[in-house]
């Protein structure tokens, strides 16, 4: 039957819906197509066909729909996670910029300078008249009140913390201005490295419990298991697996992935975390 076995999957993963609902959604909403459409054009027929060939190559055809669901559900959740964190990062960046702006304007030594840019020329002058300068500064602060700012960039709890009965809470502004924020490119690089590794940890309990791709007796993974996980990540075009080549006979894709996973575990332990990944599938909620 072309349906995941949700009873079997529930032994390893938490779902936020009743299993009967998951079956109904699979049958009535074409979940596989839903995932593909939500993930974008890169996850259309080509990826489904390549995964099907991979399942045949590794003799996993009888578990293919379980694997379709787990693989694409994780990719979908990963995309949502990245989008959420990037949006949050953008909001935080805007909040810090606003806090710094308010602090600067409020500084008694803050000087207003008007600059005019023209082709190959830049001119400017300082507003030295104290009355005019003070009036402009007050107007700027007034224009930055929460009812004038776009909520796409600033959330209400933040704005309420900055303004106290219409007055700026500069202690809170200074606290917010001192926060550090990861630049977007660094955050994307971190997430696109982290998510495929967490995917591998997520899928291993199912592979160990329901397939012949089990871990070795003395190690956390088998070479064959790692090779399969690597091939899935490659099909999904996860960043660390794009266009990867191996030039040494004694170092292959299973070695590459094993090293990456062990480095990730060490990094978590160094930060005082265990492997934090707990895969709770939330798709249609």
C-alpha positions in Angstrom: 0.0 0.0 0.0 1.4 3.5 -0.9 1.0 4.8 2.6 3.4 5.3 5.5 2.8 3.0 8.4 2.2 5.6 11.0 1.8 3.0 13.8 5.3 1.9 13.0 6.7 5.4 12.8 5.0 6.4 16.1 7.4 4.0 17.9 10.2 6.4 17.1 8.7 9.8 16.6 6.1 12.0 18.2 3.2 13.3 16.1 1.0 16.3 17.1 -2.0 14.6 15.6 -4.0 11.4 16.0 -2.8 8.6 13.7 -6.2 8.4 12.1 -6.0 12.0 11.1 -2.5 11.4 9.6 -3.9 8.6 7.5 -6.9 10.7 6.4 -4.6 13.6 5.4 -2.3 11.3 3.5 -5.2 9.8 1.6 -7.2 13.0 1.1 -4.6 15.7 0.8 -1.8 13.9 -1.0 0.8 14.6 1.7 3.7 13.7 -0.6 2.6 16.3 -3.1 2.0 18.8 -0.3 5.5 18.5 0.9 6.9 18.8 -2.6 4.9 22.0 -3.3 5.7 23.6 0.0 9.4 22.8 -0.4 9.6 24.3 -3.8 10.4 23.3 -7.3 13.6 21.5 -6.3 11.6 18.9 -4.5 9.2 18.0 -7.3 9.3 14.8 -9.3 13.0 14.6 -9.8 13.8 14.2 -6.1 10.9 11.7 -5.6 12.3 9.6 -8.5 15.8 9.8 -7.2 14.7 8.7 -3.8 12.8 5.8 -5.3 15.9 4.7 -7.1 17.9 5.0 -3.9 15.4 2.9 -1.9 15.7 0.2 -4.6 19.5 0.4 -4.6 19.6 -0.1 -0.8 16.8 -2.7 -0.8 14.4 -0.5 1.1 11.5 -0.7 -1.2 9.1 -2.2 1.4 9.8 0.8 3.7 9.8 3.5 0.9 6.7 5.4 2.0 7.8 5.5 5.6 11.1 6.9 4.3 9.4 9.4 1.9 7.4 10.8 4.8 10.3 11.0 7.2 12.7 12.5 4.7 10.4 15.1 3.2 8.7 15.9 6.6 12.2 16.7 8.0 13.1 18.8 4.9 9.8 20.7 5.3 10.3 21.3 9.0 14.0 22.3 8.4 12.9 24.9 5.8 10.3 26.3 8.3 12.9 26.4 11.0 15.4 28.3 8.8 12.8 30.8 7.7 11.6 31.4 11.3 15.1 31.9 12.6 16.0 34.2 9.7 12.9 36.3 10.3 13.6 36.4 14.0 17.2 37.4 13.3 16.0 40.2 11.0 13.6 41.5 13.6 16.3 41.4 16.3 18.7 43.3 14.0 16.1 46.0 13.4 15.4 46.3 17.1 19.1 46.7 18.0 19.4 49.4 15.3 16.4 51.2 16.7 17.7 51.0 20.3 21.1 52.4 19.1 19.5 55.2 17.2 17.4 56.3 20.1 20.4 56.3 22.4 22.5 58.3 19.9 19.8 60.9 19.4 19.3 61.3 23.2 23.0 61.9 23.8 23.6 65.5 24.7 26.7 65.5 22.5 24.8 64.1 19.5 25.4 66.3 16.5 23.0 66.6 13.6 24.6 66.8 10.2 22.8 67.0 6.9 24.5 65.4 3.9 23.7 65.9 0.2 24.9 63.5 -2.3 25.3 64.3 -6.0 27.2 62.7 -8.8 30.9 62.5 -7.8 30.2 65.0 -5.0 29.1 64.9 -1.3 28.4 68.0 0.7 27.2 68.4 4.3 26.8 70.9 7.1 26.3 70.6 10.9 23.2 72.1 12.5 24.7 74.3 15.1 21.7 76.2 16.3 20.8 74.4 19.6 17.1 75.2 19.4 16.7 73.9 15.9 18.8 70.8 16.7 16.8 70.0 19.8 13.5 70.4 18.0 14.7 68.0 15.2 15.9 65.5 17.8 12.6 65.6 19.6 10.7 65.2 16.4 12.9 62.2 15.4 12.2 60.5 18.8 8.5 61.2 18.5 8.4 59.7 15.0 10.0 56.5 16.3 7.1 55.7 18.7 5.6 52.2 18.4 2.4 53.4 16.6 4.6 54.8 13.8 6.8 51.8 13.2 6.0 48.8 10.9 5.3 45.7 13.0 7.0 43.6 10.3 10.3 44.8 11.8 9.4 45.3 15.4 7.3 43.1 17.7 5.0 44.6 20.3 6.7 43.3 23.5 10.0 44.9 22.3 8.3 48.2 21.6 6.4 48.2 24.9 9.7 47.6 26.7 11.3 50.6 25.0 8.5 53.1 25.7 7.2 53.6 29.2 4.0 55.7 29.2 5.2 57.5 26.1 8.7 58.1 27.4 11.8 56.2 26.2 13.2 53.7 28.8 16.9 54.3 28.0 18.0 51.6 30.5 16.1 49.1 28.4 17.3 50.6 25.2 20.9 50.3 26.3 20.3 46.7 27.3 18.9 45.9 23.9 21.6 47.8 22.1 24.3 45.7 23.7 22.9 42.4 22.4 24.9 40.5 19.8 23.2 39.2 16.6 24.6 36.7 14.1 24.9 38.1 10.6 22.5 36.6 8.1 25.2 34.8 6.0 26.8 33.2 9.1 23.4 32.1 10.4 22.4 30.5 7.1 25.8 28.7 7.0 25.3 27.4 10.5 21.7 26.2 9.9 22.4 24.6 6.5 25.2 22.6 8.2 23.3 21.7 11.3 20.0 20.6 9.8 21.3 17.7 7.6 23.3 16.3 10.5 20.3 16.4 12.8 18.4 14.7 10.0 20.8 11.8 10.1 20.4 11.5 13.9 16.6 11.6 13.4 16.5 8.8 10.8 18.9 6.4 12.6 16.4 5.0 15.2 14.1 4.0 12.4 16.9 2.5 10.3 18.2 0.6 13.2 14.8 -0.7 14.3 13.0 -1.4 11.0 15.6 -2.0 8.3 18.8 -4.0 7.6 20.8 -0.7 7.6 21.6 -1.1 11.3 24.5 0.3 13.3 27.5 -1.9 13.9 27.7 -3.7 17.2 30.7 -1.6 18.4 30.0 1.7 16.7 27.2 4.2 16.4 26.8 3.7 12.7 27.6 1.2 10.0 29.3 2.2 6.7 26.3 1.1 4.7 24.0 3.1 6.9 26.1 6.2 6.6 26.4 5.8 2.8 22.6 5.7 2.6 22.2 8.8 4.8 24.9 10.6 2.7 23.1 9.8 -0.5 19.8 11.1 0.8 21.4 14.4 1.9 23.0 14.7 -1.5 19.7 14.2 -3.2 18.1 16.9 -1.0 21.0 19.2 -2.0 22.0 20.0 1.6 24.9 22.4 1.5 27.7 20.3 3.0 26.9 17.5 0.5 26.7 19.5 -2.8 29.2 18.5 -5.5 31.4 16.6 -3.0 34.2 14.4 -4.4 36.5 12.0 -2.6 40.0 11.7 -3.9 41.4 9.0 -1.6 40.7 5.3 -1.8 40.6 5.0 2.0 38.3 7.9 2.6 34.7 7.8 1.2 31.3 9.3 1.8 30.7 7.1 4.9 33.9 8.4 6.4 33.1 12.0 5.6 29.6 11.7 7.2 30.9 9.8 10.3 33.5 12.6 10.9 30.9 15.3 10.5 28.5 13.6 12.9 31.1 13.0 15.5 32.3 16.7 15.3 28.7 17.8 15.7 28.3 15.6 18.8 31.5 17.0 20.3 30.4 20.5 19.6 27.1 19.9 21.4 28.9 18.3 24.4 31.4 21.2 24.5 28.4 23.5 24.8 27.0 21.4 27.6 24.2 20.0 25.4 23.3 16.4 24.6 22.1 15.5 21.2 19.1 17.8 21.4 17.2 16.4 18.4 13.8 15.2 19.2 11.8 14.9 16.1 8.2 16.0 16.6 6.4 16.1 13.3 4.1 19.1 12.9 2.9 19.4 9.4 -0.7 20.6 9.1 -1.2 22.2 12.5 
